[in-house]
């Protein structure tokens, strides 16, 4: 698979994972917009890959799939919500 196809698939899976995560965990303090949703999914995939490799679920050459990316994005949204709610309560 060439780099362009790989980059496109990462962006598509990241966007889908971000949308699903935002659907599963809605809130007023969530990031919005196409770019932030895509970044949320991509970061979620990296989080899921790192946690999966640390726990022995994935080998070093494996990455998280769509379900793992969604779980990672939900974790990122939970952290985002905790930080945003703490920040808004101190203002």
WOHU-V126028 format. One record per residue. N is the residue number from 1. RES is the residue in one letter. OMEGA is omega in whole degrees, 0 to 359 (999 if undefined). NEAR is the number of other C-alpha atoms within 10 Angstrom. Layout:
{{N;RES;OMEGA;NEAR} {N;RES;OMEGA;NEAR}}
This chain:
{{1;X;181;5} {2;X;187;6} {3;X;181;8} {4;X;178;9} {5;X;179;10} {6;X;180;11} {7;X;178;11} {8;X;181;11} {9;X;177;12} {10;X;179;17} {11;X;181;17} {12;X;178;15} {13;X;178;21} {14;X;179;26} {15;X;180;23} {16;X;179;20} {17;X;178;31} {18;X;178;34} {19;X;180;20} {20;X;180;20} {21;X;179;25} {22;X;176;21} {23;X;181;11} {24;X;185;11} {25;X;181;15} {26;X;179;12} {27;X;182;12} {28;X;184;9} {29;X;182;14} {30;X;177;15} {31;X;180;17} {32;X;181;13} {33;X;183;7} {34;X;184;12} {35;X;180;12} {36;X;177;14} {37;X;178;23} {38;X;178;22} {39;X;178;18} {40;X;180;29} {41;X;180;34} {42;X;177;25} {43;X;176;20} {44;X;178;28} {45;X;177;28} {46;X;178;18} {47;X;180;20} {48;X;178;25} {49;X;181;24} {50;X;180;18} {51;X;179;16} {52;X;178;18} {53;X;179;17} {54;X;181;12} {55;X;179;10} {56;X;180;10} {57;X;180;14} {58;X;172;16} {59;X;182;12} {60;X;181;12} {61;X;180;7} {62;X;175;11} {63;X;179;18} {64;X;176;22} {65;X;183;14} {66;X;181;20} {67;X;177;15} {68;X;178;21} {69;X;178;30} {70;X;179;30} {71;X;177;21} {72;X;179;28} {73;X;176;31} {74;X;177;24} {75;X;178;17} {76;X;178;19} {77;X;178;24} {78;X;178;15} {79;X;179;12} {80;X;180;15} {81;X;179;19} {82;X;180;12} {83;X;182;13} {84;X;180;14} {85;X;177;13} {86;X;181;11} {87;X;181;10} {88;X;180;9} {89;X;179;8} {90;X;180;6} {91;X;999;5}}
